[in-house]
Amino acid sequence: LYGLSAIYELNYHISMKKIIYRNLATDCTKFFLLTIFTISTIIWVLQAVNYLDFVIEDGHGFFVYFNFTLLSFPKILSRIYPFAVFLSFSYILLKYEDKNELIIFWNFGIKKIHFINFFIKVSFFFVIFSLLLNALVVPSAQDKARSFIRSSDLDFFESVLKPKKFVDVVQNLTIYYERKNENGELENMFLNDKSSPDESQTTIAKTGIFEMRGDKKILVLYDGKTINNVNRKTSEFNFSKTDFNISNFSTHTVTHQKTQETSTKELVLCSLIINNLIKDIDNKIKPELNNCTLMNMVNIYKEIYSRLIKPIYITLLVAIALLLILKSKSDHTFKAQKFRIYFLGFISIIFIESSSKFVSTDLIQNLSFSMLPFIFILIIYFYFLITLKVKKI
């Protein structure tokens, strides 16, 4: 009977510890989700107002604007992620301490080192999610957002034109008109096309009006003259009616794929090829990789570091938050300890966000620098072991 009672009591303690750990992890996760989505949404709304320039100044439609703005949300999440993790774990631990619940845990028989080990393991799930977000979701969303601009036909181009004002929101094209009459026609129009460095075309028309033909926007001009200047030779012709295809022009907005919009697989592959770690037989792979040049290697290394190394610092931030359990609120130095931990946490977040500036073109140096999060984590963990007088086995 004594043996059965001991087994029952042991199972009870194990079961209770699992419940305690699960509740704590759930509370941290819930507060993390609340924090990251609340802050990200506020930033997203503020940023969305700035993106109105795509409609007002660059002539893109509201469909392009909406999709571009929506697809910027994952990037905002990735930037807020470290701050949200640290704030969530530190807040929940302080909340449990204020309610004297942590003391109950210690009295119940939960060892602090086991408590720390559990939350270090929990942090790995946050690291994995951050890796997926930074390495897969964000670059894919940014590239998709840029694709909407690349495929945009400037469907709100007409709305950005202003009377008696030279407008050049479209590359190589300047448009001017005097006024819009009751029929919606633009009067006394002037168009200057400089699509080629050696050629230019100037068109003057009495009236013009925008028309949609299929999926293309056409500017129909009436009663005018076109002057062509090719290699300093001038020719001109008069017309009673002519079509000017606006869709042949593009906005000033950058439409080519940037390094941060390139997939992680391509960035890693480019790095391996540039450093001769893998062979590109007959130069077949490299031409297909966007921005894969020796001049761009710093940016490529920075992107790889931000996507694959920065998320590891999440475990460090969780470990810093766990420093709060080393002292109870009854200790007279607890407030000072709390201030130091928050200061250390925010300094760490600032370092994490700015650390990519230390990335260089030297692969060995970058690999050495990438070991820092592991070193910092081990330093704090050893500090836990020493402080709690736990021997490493």
C-alpha positions in Angstrom: 0.0 0.0 0.0 2.8 2.4 0.8 4.4 1.7 -2.6 1.1 2.3 -4.4 0.6 5.5 -2.4 4.1 6.7 -3.3 3.5 6.0 -7.0 0.2 7.8 -6.9 1.7 10.8 -5.2 4.6 10.8 -7.8 2.1 10.7 -10.7 0.1 13.4 -9.1 3.1 15.7 -8.8 4.2 15.0 -12.4 0.6 15.7 -13.6 0.4 18.9 -11.7 3.8 20.1 -13.0 2.7 19.5 -16.5 -0.5 21.5 -15.9 1.5 24.3 -14.4 4.0 24.4 -17.3 1.2 24.2 -19.8 -0.8 27.1 -18.2 2.3 29.3 -18.1 3.3 28.5 -21.7 -0.3 29.2 -22.8 -0.5 32.5 -21.0 2.8 33.6 -22.6 1.7 32.5 -26.0 -1.7 34.3 -25.7 -0.1 37.5 -24.5 2.5 37.3 -27.3 -0.2 36.9 -30.0 -2.2 39.8 -28.5 0.9 42.0 -28.3 2.4 41.3 -31.7 -0.9 41.6 -33.6 -2.0 44.8 -31.7 1.3 46.6 -32.3 1.6 45.4 -35.9 -1.9 46.4 -36.8 -1.3 50.0 -35.4 2.0 50.2 -37.4 0.3 48.7 -40.5 -2.5 51.3 -40.4 -0.1 54.2 -40.1 2.0 52.7 -42.9 -1.0 52.2 -45.1 -1.6 56.0 -45.0 1.9 56.5 -46.5 1.2 54.0 -49.2 -1.6 56.2 -50.5 1.1 57.8 -52.6 0.8 54.8 -54.9 -2.7 56.1 -55.9 -2.3 59.8 -55.4 1.2 60.3 -56.9 2.1 57.2 -58.9 -1.2 56.5 -60.5 -1.8 52.9 -59.3 -5.3 51.7 -58.6 -6.9 50.9 -55.3 -6.7 47.2 -56.0 -2.9 47.5 -56.3 -2.8 49.7 -53.3 -4.8 47.3 -51.1 -2.8 44.2 -52.1 0.6 45.9 -51.7 -0.5 47.2 -48.3 -1.9 43.9 -47.1 1.2 42.0 -48.2 3.4 44.3 -46.1 1.9 43.0 -42.9 4.2 39.9 -42.6 7.3 42.2 -42.7 5.9 44.3 -39.9 5.2 41.1 -37.9 8.8 40.0 -38.3 10.1 43.4 -37.1 7.9 43.4 -34.0 8.5 39.7 -33.2 11.6 40.0 -30.9 10.1 42.8 -28.9 6.8 41.0 -28.5 8.5 37.8 -27.3 10.5 39.6 -24.6 7.6 41.7 -23.5 5.3 38.7 -23.3 7.5 36.4 -21.2 8.7 39.2 -18.9 5.2 40.5 -18.3 3.7 37.1 -17.6 6.5 36.1 -15.2 6.1 39.4 -13.3 2.4 38.9 -13.2 2.8 35.5 -11.7 5.3 36.9 -9.2 3.0 39.8 -8.2 0.3 37.2 -7.4 2.7 35.0 -5.4 2.1 32.2 -7.8 5.8 31.6 -8.5 6.4 31.0 -4.8 3.7 28.4 -4.9 5.5 26.7 -7.7 8.7 26.6 -5.8 7.0 25.3 -2.7 5.3 22.7 -4.8 8.7 21.3 -5.6 9.4 22.7 -9.0 13.1 23.5 -9.3 14.0 26.7 -10.9 16.5 25.1 -13.2 13.8 22.7 -14.5 11.5 25.7 -14.9 14.3 27.5 -16.9 14.9 24.4 -19.1 11.2 24.1 -19.9 11.0 27.7 -21.1 14.2 27.4 -23.1 12.6 24.5 -24.9 9.4 26.5 -25.4 11.5 29.3 -27.0 12.6 26.9 -29.7 9.1 26.9 -31.1 9.1 30.7 -31.2 12.5 30.4 -33.0 11.1 28.0 -35.6 8.1 30.2 -36.3 10.3 33.2 -36.6 12.6 31.3 -39.1 9.6 30.4 -41.2 8.3 33.9 -41.1 11.6 35.6 -42.0 12.9 33.0 -44.4 9.8 32.0 -46.3 6.7 34.2 -45.7 8.2 37.7 -45.7 10.3 37.5 -48.9 7.5 35.7 -50.7 4.9 38.4 -49.6 7.3 41.2 -50.6 7.9 39.7 -54.0 4.2 39.2 -54.5 3.5 42.8 -53.5 6.1 44.0 -56.0 4.5 41.9 -58.7 1.3 43.8 -58.3 3.2 47.0 -59.1 5.0 45.4 -62.0 1.7 44.3 -63.6 -0.1 47.5 -62.8 -1.4 49.5 -65.8 -1.6 52.8 -64.0 -5.4 52.5 -64.0 -5.7 55.7 -61.9 -3.3 57.6 -64.2 -6.0 60.1 -65.2 -6.7 61.1 -61.6 -3.1 62.2 -61.0 -3.1 64.7 -63.9 -3.7 68.3 -62.8 -4.7 71.3 -65.0 -1.9 73.8 -65.8 0.7 71.5 -64.2 3.4 69.5 -65.8 3.0 65.9 -64.5 5.8 63.3 -64.8 4.7 60.4 -62.6 5.4 58.1 -65.5 9.0 57.4 -66.6 10.2 59.4 -69.6 6.8 61.0 -70.2 5.6 64.5 -69.2 2.0 65.6 -69.7 0.4 69.0 -69.5 -3.2 70.2 -70.2 -4.9 73.5 -69.7 -8.3 72.5 -68.5 -11.0 69.8 -68.6 -14.3 70.8 -70.4 -17.8 69.7 -69.7 -17.5 66.6 -71.9 -14.5 65.3 -69.9 -12.0 66.2 -72.6 -8.6 67.6 -71.8 -7.9 70.8 -73.7 -4.7 72.1 -75.1 -2.6 69.1 -74.3 1.2 68.8 -74.4 3.1 65.4 -74.2 6.8 64.9 -74.2 8.1 61.4 -74.6 11.8 60.7 -73.9 11.9 56.9 -74.0 15.2 56.8 -75.8 18.3 58.9 -75.1 18.7 59.7 -78.8 15.1 60.2 -79.6 12.3 62.3 -78.3 8.7 63.0 -79.4 6.6 66.0 -78.6 2.9 66.0 -79.2 0.5 68.9 -79.1 -3.2 68.3 -79.3 -6.3 70.5 -79.2 -8.2 67.9 -77.1 -7.7 64.5 -75.6 -9.8 61.9 -73.8 -9.0 58.6 -72.0 -10.6 55.4 -73.2 -10.5 51.8 -72.1 -9.9 49.3 -74.9 -9.9 45.8 -73.6 -7.6 45.9 -70.6 -5.5 48.8 -71.9 -5.9 52.6 -71.3 -5.6 54.7 -74.4 -5.3 58.5 -74.6 -7.1 59.5 -77.8 -5.8 62.9 -79.1 -7.6 65.1 -81.6 -6.4 67.9 -83.9 -2.8 68.1 -83.2 0.8 67.8 -84.3 3.7 65.4 -83.4 7.3 66.5 -83.7 9.9 63.7 -83.7 13.6 64.4 -82.9 15.9 61.5 -84.0 19.6 61.9 -83.8 19.1 65.7 -84.0 17.0 65.4 -87.1 13.5 66.8 -86.8 10.3 65.7 -88.6 6.7 66.4 -87.9 3.2 65.4 -89.0 -0.3 66.7 -88.3 -3.2 64.5 -87.3 -6.9 64.8 -86.8 -7.0 61.8 -84.5 -4.4 59.5 -83.0 -4.0 57.0 -80.1 -1.4 57.4 -77.4 -0.9 54.1 -75.5 -0.3 54.9 -71.8 0.2 51.3 -70.9 3.6 51.3 -72.8 5.0 53.5 -70.0 5.8 52.5 -66.4 5.6 54.4 -63.1 8.6 55.8 -61.3 8.0 53.3 -58.5 10.8 50.7 -58.4 9.5 47.5 -60.1 12.6 45.3 -60.3 13.0 42.5 -57.7 15.1 43.7 -54.8 17.5 41.5 -52.7 15.0 41.4 -49.8 12.4 40.0 -52.2 14.6 37.2 -53.4 13.9 33.8 -52.0 16.1 32.4 -49.3 17.0 29.4 -51.4 18.3 31.6 -54.2 20.3 33.8 -51.8 22.0 30.8 -50.2 22.6 29.2 -53.6 24.1 32.4 -54.9 26.4 32.6 -51.8 27.6 29.1 -52.4 28.3 29.7 -56.1 30.1 33.0 -55.5 32.4 31.4 -52.9 33.1 28.4 -55.1 31.5 26.0 -52.6 29.4 24.5 -55.3 30.1 24.5 -59.0 27.9 26.2 -61.5 28.5 24.0 -64.6 28.6 26.0 -67.8 27.3 29.0 -65.8 23.7 27.8 -66.0 22.5 28.5 -62.5 23.8 31.9 -61.7 22.1 33.9 -64.6 18.8 32.7 -63.3 19.4 34.0 -59.7 18.3 37.6 -59.2 20.9 40.1 -57.9 23.6 37.4 -57.8 26.7 39.5 -58.3 29.9 40.0 -56.4 29.0 43.7 -55.9 25.8 42.7 -54.1 27.3 40.1 -51.8 27.1 42.4 -48.7 23.3 42.8 -49.2 22.9 39.0 -49.8 24.9 38.1 -46.6 22.8 40.6 -44.6 19.6 39.1 -45.9 20.8 35.6 -45.1 21.8 36.7 -41.6 18.5 38.5 -40.9 16.5 35.5 -42.0 18.4 32.6 -40.6 20.5 33.9 -37.7 18.5 36.7 -36.1 15.6 34.4 -35.1 18.0 32.4 -32.9 18.3 35.5 -30.6 14.6 34.8 -29.6 16.0 32.1 -27.2 18.3 34.7 -25.7 15.5 37.2 -25.1 13.5 34.5 -23.3 16.5 33.6 -21.2 16.9 37.3 -20.2 13.2 37.4 -19.2 13.8 34.3 -17.1 16.3 36.2 -15.0 13.3 37.6 -13.2 12.7 34.4 -11.4 16.1 34.5 -9.6 14.7 36.9 -7.0 11.3 37.3 -5.4 9.4 40.6 -5.0 10.1 40.4 -1.2 13.8 40.9 -1.9 14.7 44.6 -1.4 16.8 44.5 -4.6 13.9 43.1 -6.8 13.0 46.5 -8.3 16.6 47.3 -9.2 16.9 43.7 -10.6 13.7 44.2 -12.7 15.0 47.5 -14.1 18.4 45.9 -15.0 16.7 43.0 -16.8 14.4 45.3 -18.8 17.3 47.5 -19.7 19.3 44.4 -20.8 16.3 43.1 -22.8 15.8 46.4 -24.7 19.5 46.8 -25.3 19.6 43.3 -26.7 16.6 44.0 -29.0 18.4 47.1 -30.3 21.6 45.1 -30.9 19.7 42.4 -32.7 18.0 44.8 -35.0 21.2 46.7 -35.8 23.5 43.6 -35.8 23.2 43.1 -39.6 25.3 46.2 -40.1 28.3 44.3 -38.8 27.9 41.8 -41.7 30.7 42.1 -44.3 31.8 40.5 -47.5 34.1 38.1 -45.7 32.4 34.7 -45.4 34.6 33.4 -42.5 34.0 36.6 -40.5 30.3 36.4 -41.1 30.2 32.8 -39.9 32.1 33.7 -36.8 29.7 36.6 -36.1 26.8 34.2 -36.6 28.0 32.2 -33.6 27.3 35.2 -31.2 23.6 34.2 -30.4 24.8 30.7 -29.3 27.6 32.2 -27.2 25.3 34.7 -25.5 22.7 32.0 -24.7 25.4 29.7 -23.2 26.7 32.6 -21.1 23.3 33.3 -19.6 22.6 29.6 -19.1 25.9 29.1 -17.2 25.0 32.2 -15.2 21.7 30.4 -14.2 23.7 27.2 -13.3 26.2 29.2 -11.2 23.5 31.3 -9.5 21.3 28.4 -8.7 24.3 26.3 -7.7 23.5 23.5 -10.1 26.3 21.3 -11.2 26.5 20.5 -14.9 26.3 16.8 -15.6 
